[in-house]
Amino acid sequence: MKKYVVSASLLAGLSMVSGAAFAQTSGTIGANIAHVDPDNGDNSQTYGINGGASISLGGNLAVLVEGAYSTNDDADVDTLSGAAHLISRDATQAFGGFVGLANVDGGGADADVWSIGGEYAKFFDTSTLAFTAAYASADDTDVDAWGLQGEYRVFLDDNTRFDIGLGWANIDTGFGEGDGFQIGSGVEYRFEGSPISIGGNVSYVEVADSDGVMVVGGTLRFDFGNDSLKARDRTGNTFGSVNGLLSFLN
């Protein structure tokens, strides 16, 4: 059950509907809720908050920082995560790298997970294609993983975005190796003349030989410093959450 809840904590509001967004002097604050439905297990709900900011280094370089906290009282699981990105970006593409750290407290079983990886995005007129490659390790539970994640974001207009995404990972538990995958989609809409946006997402995660879990979530976000969702994507946080691999490690 803990694995299902951790997956939801990481995916709800942090997956296909892009998480914290940034620009040169911008940021977001968000809240999310998710319904967790495992194939064989009890349903539960996860609640969380997330946010981020950007620090310009001059020219095309920027440091992006993000953080999130989520909790599931039904399973007594709390997840605290953060990451820092160093990126270079222009009008046609963006690329960079990140480091991340998360703490998962599962009712007395405390585990730290660190991650590192690279990311690339290509900008088109009305869409963005983004990729992430990452390695993550949970030393406390002797679990390691590396994987790939891709997102394709379509802007129906400047303030309406539809996302689809796929992820794959190879997981080494010390007892053997296996593969995991995730698939999902999301939508976000920002109200005209307002910094407020709402979103919804659905994801399915399957880890090695374990049963899968369906996660259905919703987000509420306050955006400052970006004129639209499309502007946030091009001058803010171009990349999705770096924490996708964590859903495979618990």
C-alpha positions as CSV (number, residue, x, y, z in Angstrom):
1,M,0.0,0.0,0.0
2,K,2.9,2.4,0.8
3,K,4.1,2.1,-2.8
4,Y,0.7,3.1,-4.2
5,V,0.5,6.1,-1.9
6,V,4.0,7.3,-2.7
7,S,3.2,7.0,-6.4
8,A,0.1,9.2,-5.9
9,S,2.0,11.7,-3.8
10,L,4.5,12.2,-6.7
11,L,2.1,12.1,-9.5
12,A,-0.8,14.2,-8.2
13,G,-0.2,17.7,-9.5
14,L,3.5,16.9,-10.2
15,S,3.2,14.8,-13.3
16,M,1.5,15.4,-16.6
17,V,0.1,18.7,-15.7
18,S,3.4,20.4,-15.1
19,G,4.3,21.2,-11.6
20,A,6.0,24.3,-10.2
21,A,6.5,26.8,-13.0
22,F,9.1,29.6,-13.2
23,A,10.3,32.6,-15.2
24,Q,13.1,35.1,-14.6
25,T,11.2,36.8,-11.8
26,S,8.2,34.5,-11.5
27,G,6.9,31.5,-9.6
28,T,3.8,29.5,-8.6
29,I,2.1,28.2,-5.5
30,G,-0.2,25.2,-5.9
31,A,-2.3,22.7,-4.1
32,N,-3.4,19.3,-5.3
33,I,-5.6,16.3,-4.4
34,A,-5.5,12.8,-5.8
35,H,-7.7,9.7,-5.6
36,V,-5.5,6.5,-5.5
37,D,-7.1,3.3,-6.9
38,P,-4.8,0.3,-6.8
39,D,-5.7,-2.8,-8.8
40,N,-5.8,-4.9,-5.6
41,G,-6.0,-2.7,-2.5
42,D,-7.9,0.0,-0.7
43,N,-8.6,3.3,-2.2
44,S,-7.2,6.4,-0.5
45,Q,-6.7,10.2,-1.0
46,T,-3.5,12.2,-1.1
47,Y,-3.3,16.0,-0.5
48,G,-0.3,18.2,-1.3
49,I,1.2,21.7,-1.9
50,N,3.9,22.7,-4.2
51,G,5.8,25.8,-5.4
52,G,8.8,27.1,-7.1
53,A,11.0,30.1,-8.0
54,S,13.6,31.1,-10.6
55,I,17.0,32.8,-10.2
56,S,18.5,34.4,-13.3
57,L,22.2,34.0,-13.9
58,G,22.3,36.3,-16.9
59,G,22.0,35.6,-20.6
60,N,20.3,32.3,-21.2
61,L,21.2,30.7,-17.9
62,A,18.9,30.2,-14.9
63,V,18.6,28.2,-11.7
64,L,15.2,26.8,-11.1
65,V,14.2,25.5,-7.6
66,E,11.0,23.5,-6.7
67,G,9.6,21.9,-3.7
68,A,6.5,19.9,-2.7
69,Y,4.9,18.2,0.3
70,S,2.1,15.6,0.2
71,T,0.4,13.5,2.8
72,N,-2.0,10.5,2.9
73,D,-3.5,10.0,6.3
74,D,-5.2,6.7,5.4
75,A,-1.8,5.0,4.8
76,D,0.2,7.3,7.2
77,V,2.6,8.4,4.4
78,D,4.2,11.8,4.1
79,T,6.5,12.8,1.2
80,L,8.8,16.0,1.1
81,S,10.7,16.6,-2.1
82,G,12.8,19.3,-3.7
83,A,15.1,19.9,-6.7
84,A,17.3,22.4,-8.3
85,H,17.9,22.8,-12.1
86,L,20.6,24.6,-14.0
87,I,19.3,25.3,-17.6
88,S,20.1,27.2,-20.7
89,R,17.2,28.3,-22.9
90,D,16.4,30.3,-26.0
91,A,13.4,30.7,-28.3
92,T,13.8,27.3,-29.9
93,Q,15.0,24.9,-27.2
94,A,16.1,24.4,-23.7
95,F,18.5,22.0,-22.0
96,G,20.1,21.4,-18.6
97,G,20.5,19.2,-15.6
98,F,19.1,18.8,-12.1
99,V,19.7,17.3,-8.7
100,G,16.8,16.3,-6.4
101,L,16.2,14.9,-2.9
102,A,13.1,13.5,-1.3
103,N,12.2,12.1,2.1
104,V,9.4,9.5,2.4
105,D,8.0,8.8,5.9
106,G,5.8,5.7,5.8
107,G,4.6,5.4,9.3
108,G,7.9,5.0,11.1
109,A,9.9,3.7,8.0
110,D,11.9,6.8,6.9
111,A,13.7,6.7,3.6
112,D,15.7,9.3,1.6
113,V,15.9,9.3,-2.2
114,W,18.3,11.4,-4.3
115,S,18.2,11.8,-8.0
116,I,20.3,13.3,-10.8
117,G,19.7,13.7,-14.5
118,G,19.5,15.7,-17.7
119,E,16.7,17.3,-19.6
120,Y,15.9,18.7,-23.1
121,A,13.0,20.4,-24.7
122,K,12.1,21.5,-28.2
123,F,9.7,24.4,-28.8
124,F,7.2,24.4,-31.6
125,D,4.6,27.0,-32.5
126,T,1.8,25.5,-30.5
127,S,3.4,22.6,-28.7
128,T,6.5,21.5,-26.6
129,L,8.3,18.2,-26.6
130,A,10.3,17.5,-23.5
131,F,12.5,14.6,-22.3
132,T,14.2,13.7,-19.0
133,A,16.8,11.0,-18.3
134,A,17.5,10.4,-14.7
135,Y,19.1,8.1,-12.1
136,A,17.7,7.8,-8.6
137,S,18.7,5.9,-5.5
138,A,17.1,5.0,-2.1
139,D,20.1,3.9,0.0
140,D,17.9,3.2,3.0
141,T,15.9,0.5,1.1
142,D,18.7,-0.6,-1.2
143,V,16.8,0.4,-4.4
144,D,18.2,2.0,-7.5
145,A,16.6,3.0,-10.8
146,W,17.3,4.8,-14.0
147,G,14.8,5.8,-16.6
148,L,13.4,8.0,-19.3
149,Q,10.3,10.3,-19.3
150,G,8.8,12.2,-22.2
151,E,6.0,14.8,-22.4
152,Y,4.2,16.3,-25.3
153,R,2.3,19.5,-24.5
154,V,-0.2,21.0,-26.9
155,F,-1.5,24.6,-26.4
156,L,-5.0,24.9,-27.7
157,D,-4.6,28.6,-26.9
158,D,-2.2,30.6,-24.7
159,N,-4.1,29.6,-21.5
160,T,-5.3,26.0,-22.3
161,R,-2.8,23.2,-22.3
162,F,-3.2,19.5,-22.9
163,D,-0.4,17.1,-21.9
164,I,0.4,13.4,-22.6
165,G,3.3,11.6,-21.1
166,L,5.2,8.3,-20.9
167,G,7.8,7.0,-18.5
168,W,9.9,3.9,-18.2
169,A,12.4,2.8,-15.6
170,N,14.7,-0.2,-14.8
171,I,14.6,-1.0,-11.0
172,D,17.3,-2.9,-9.1
173,T,16.0,-3.9,-5.6
174,G,19.0,-6.0,-4.5
175,F,16.7,-9.0,-4.8
176,G,16.6,-8.7,-8.6
177,E,15.8,-6.4,-11.5
178,G,12.6,-5.4,-13.1
179,D,11.0,-2.7,-15.3
180,G,8.2,-0.2,-14.5
181,F,6.2,2.2,-16.6
182,Q,3.8,5.1,-16.3
183,I,1.4,6.7,-18.7
184,G,-0.8,9.7,-18.2
185,S,-2.4,12.8,-19.5
186,G,-3.6,16.1,-18.1
187,V,-5.1,19.4,-18.8
188,E,-4.7,22.9,-17.3
189,Y,-6.7,26.1,-17.9
190,R,-5.9,29.6,-16.7
191,F,-8.8,32.0,-16.3
192,E,-8.6,35.1,-18.5
193,G,-7.2,38.1,-16.7
194,S,-6.5,36.0,-13.6
195,P,-3.3,34.4,-12.1
196,I,-5.4,31.4,-11.1
197,S,-5.5,28.1,-13.0
198,I,-7.1,24.7,-12.5
199,G,-6.1,21.4,-13.8
200,G,-6.8,17.7,-13.9
201,N,-4.7,14.6,-14.5
202,V,-4.9,10.8,-14.7
203,S,-1.9,8.5,-14.5
204,Y,-1.4,4.7,-14.4
205,V,1.8,3.3,-12.8
206,E,3.0,-0.3,-12.7
207,V,6.2,-1.3,-10.9
208,A,8.0,-4.5,-11.9
209,D,5.8,-7.5,-11.0
210,S,3.6,-5.5,-8.6
211,D,0.0,-4.6,-9.3
212,G,-0.7,-1.3,-11.0
213,V,-2.3,1.9,-9.5
214,M,-4.5,4.4,-11.1
215,V,-4.2,8.0,-9.9
216,V,-6.8,10.7,-10.7
217,G,-5.9,14.2,-9.5
218,G,-6.8,17.9,-9.5
219,T,-4.7,21.0,-9.1
220,L,-5.3,24.7,-8.2
221,R,-2.4,27.0,-8.9
222,F,-1.5,30.7,-8.4
223,D,0.9,32.0,-11.0
224,F,2.9,35.3,-10.6
225,G,5.2,36.8,-13.2
226,N,3.9,34.9,-16.3
227,D,1.2,36.3,-18.6
228,S,-0.1,32.9,-19.7
229,L,0.4,29.1,-19.5
230,K,2.3,29.2,-22.8
231,A,4.6,31.9,-21.5
232,R,5.2,29.9,-18.4
233,D,6.2,26.9,-20.5
234,R,8.6,28.9,-22.7
235,T,10.1,31.3,-20.1
236,G,9.3,29.4,-16.9
237,N,9.6,25.8,-16.0
238,T,9.9,24.1,-19.3
239,F,10.4,20.7,-17.8
240,G,8.0,18.4,-15.8
241,S,8.7,17.3,-12.3
242,V,12.1,15.6,-11.8
243,N,10.5,13.2,-9.3
244,G,9.0,10.7,-11.8
245,L,11.5,8.0,-10.9
246,L,10.6,8.2,-7.2
247,S,7.3,6.4,-7.9
248,F,9.3,3.4,-8.9
249,L,11.4,3.3,-5.8
250,N,8.9,2.7,-3.0
